[in-house]
Amino acid sequence: VGPNWYYIYIYAFGGLPFFQISLTPPDGYYLYKNGSFAYKFIGSINFNGVFIEPFLKYDGVVVYRSAALAIGSGTNSTITSLASNTRIPPTSRIGKFSVLVNTTSGGSGGELRFYPNGAPTEYLSFIYPGNNLVNMVFDCAVKNTQEVSYSVPVTVGPTAMTYFCLGYYE
């Protein structure tokens, strides 16, 4: 089951604060509920059809509390999209990611690239060592569809990579 993004709003009634959870997204500035200045946007929650994905939020940074949420794996040499849009809401443009790189058993080091907008000319580059198990944690911009892509231009020997979404900025 894919995510359903719900939006949390606060509003006043009779001088008291009340909260509302709604499917209606905020306005283009992410300040108010779309179509109403009475409801102040607080944040997004990911309901997967069974439960709300547990998270912590502080000062605009959301970190998932559950085990790392895998969004893909592989060592493709071509630009490949990851399923980050299942973990990052439409109100966010920056994700928190990690990648577990396993080059043990004779694997060689190499380069890993992340493409915020899918264009081959703009990317974050990471160099990873051979014969090692490395976890890299980083923030990266995402496309307006909340997707990020990767490629591994050159890999030699046994190498495995798993990609995770740790959270997002909102």
C-alpha distance (Angstrom), angle and dihedral (degrees) to the residues before:
residue distance angle dihedral
V1 . . .
G2 3.80 . .
P3 3.77 125.7 .
N4 3.76 124.9 -81.5
W5 3.76 110.9 -155.6
Y6 3.77 115.9 -141.0
Y7 3.79 124.1 -174.7
I8 3.80 126.6 -138.6
Y9 3.81 119.4 -140.9
I10 3.78 133.7 179.2
Y11 3.81 122.9 -149.4
A12 3.79 138.1 168.0
F13 3.78 125.0 -116.4
G14 3.79 120.6 176.1
G15 3.79 89.1 -11.2
L16 3.82 92.9 -57.5
P17 3.82 127.0 110.1
F18 3.80 119.0 -115.2
F19 3.78 131.5 179.9
Q20 3.77 129.2 -136.9
I21 3.81 129.4 -166.3
S22 3.78 111.0 -155.4
L23 3.80 142.7 170.3
T24 3.83 88.3 -138.7
P25 3.82 109.0 102.5
P26 3.79 122.6 -134.6
D27 3.79 123.9 -97.0
G28 3.80 121.4 -84.2
Y29 3.81 91.3 -85.4
Y30 3.83 93.1 51.1
L31 3.80 90.5 -125.5
Y32 3.81 106.2 107.4
K33 3.77 140.4 16.5
N34 3.78 107.8 -81.9
G35 3.81 106.7 -92.6
S36 3.82 98.1 12.8
F37 3.79 134.4 74.0
A38 3.81 90.2 -168.1
Y39 3.82 93.9 76.5
K40 3.83 116.8 65.5
F41 3.83 114.6 -152.5
I42 3.82 114.0 -122.2
G43 3.80 104.7 169.3
S44 3.79 150.5 -61.5
I45 3.79 131.1 -84.4
N46 3.78 128.3 -159.6
F47 3.81 113.9 -134.7
N48 3.80 110.1 -173.2
G49 3.81 95.8 -168.0
V50 3.81 93.6 -92.1
F51 3.80 106.7 47.4
I52 3.80 143.2 -11.4
E53 3.79 109.3 -90.1
P54 3.86 103.7 -110.5
F55 3.80 113.4 -115.3
L56 3.77 145.6 160.7
K57 3.80 121.6 -135.9
Y58 3.77 127.6 -166.5
D59 3.79 128.3 162.9
G60 3.80 93.8 -17.1
V61 3.82 96.7 -46.2
V62 3.81 117.6 115.6
V63 3.81 119.2 -164.3
Y64 3.79 121.6 -176.2
R65 3.81 113.4 -123.8
S66 3.79 97.7 -156.4
A67 3.78 125.1 82.3
A68 3.78 114.4 -62.6
L69 3.80 109.9 -66.0
A70 3.79 109.3 -128.9
I71 3.80 115.3 -140.4
G72 3.80 99.1 177.0
S73 3.78 148.5 -39.0
G74 3.76 138.8 -139.9
T75 3.79 146.3 87.3
N76 3.80 101.5 -111.8
S77 3.78 115.5 169.1
T78 3.82 91.0 -150.2
I79 3.81 123.4 70.7
T80 3.81 105.7 -83.0
S81 3.80 126.9 -173.1
L82 3.79 120.4 -126.9
A83 3.82 124.5 -147.4
S84 3.82 93.4 -111.6
N85 3.82 90.3 132.1
T86 3.81 88.4 73.9
R87 3.83 89.9 62.2
I88 3.81 103.8 32.5
P89 3.82 119.8 66.8
P90 3.81 125.1 -131.7
T91 3.83 87.7 -107.1
S92 3.82 92.7 65.9
R93 3.81 132.8 78.1
I94 3.83 99.8 176.8
G95 3.79 127.4 59.0
K96 3.79 134.1 -164.8
F97 3.79 110.1 -131.7
S98 3.77 142.5 173.7
V99 3.77 132.4 -167.6
L100 3.78 125.3 -158.5
V101 3.80 109.7 -147.9
N102 3.80 117.2 -166.8
T103 3.81 114.8 -170.1
T104 3.80 96.5 154.2
S105 3.82 121.2 133.1
G106 3.78 95.4 48.1
G107 3.78 100.5 -40.8
S108 3.78 116.9 153.4
G109 3.79 128.5 -131.9
G110 3.76 122.2 -105.9
E111 3.79 147.3 151.2
L112 3.78 128.2 -69.8
R113 3.80 120.8 -164.9
F114 3.81 130.4 -162.0
Y115 3.80 119.4 -160.3
P116 3.83 115.2 -156.3
N117 3.80 94.0 -166.9
G118 3.81 101.6 21.1
A119 3.84 93.0 -110.1
P120 3.81 113.6 133.7
T121 3.82 92.7 -135.9
E122 3.83 98.2 59.8
Y123 3.78 119.4 58.9
L124 3.80 147.6 130.3
S125 3.78 111.7 -116.6
F126 3.80 126.1 -149.1
I127 3.80 125.9 -177.4
Y128 3.79 113.9 -150.5
P129 3.83 127.3 -164.4
G130 3.79 127.4 -119.1
N131 3.80 125.0 -116.5
N132 3.79 91.5 25.3
L133 3.77 146.7 100.5
V134 3.82 109.9 -128.1
N135 3.79 133.0 177.0
M136 3.81 114.2 -160.6
V137 3.83 119.6 -165.9
F138 3.81 121.3 -165.6
D139 3.80 146.4 146.9
C140 3.79 119.0 -117.0
A141 3.78 136.2 178.9
V142 3.80 115.1 -115.1
K143 3.79 133.0 -149.9
N144 3.80 118.8 -96.3
T145 3.82 84.8 -95.1
Q146 3.85 88.9 58.9
E147 3.80 91.8 -113.8
V148 3.78 128.8 133.8
S149 3.81 125.7 -169.4
Y150 3.79 134.4 -152.5
S151 3.79 141.8 -164.9
V152 3.79 135.7 -173.1
P153 3.83 102.8 -149.2
V154 3.83 95.0 -168.4
T155 3.78 129.2 13.0
V156 3.79 126.5 166.4
G157 3.77 126.0 -169.0
P158 3.79 127.8 -1.9
T159 3.80 109.7 -20.5
A160 3.80 128.2 160.9
M161 3.81 125.8 -171.4
T162 3.79 129.8 -171.9
Y163 3.81 121.8 -173.2
F164 3.81 125.3 -149.2
C165 3.79 137.7 -173.2
L166 3.80 110.7 -139.1
G167 3.80 96.6 178.4
Y168 3.80 143.1 -67.0
Y169 3.79 145.8 -111.8
E170 3.78 118.4 -102.9
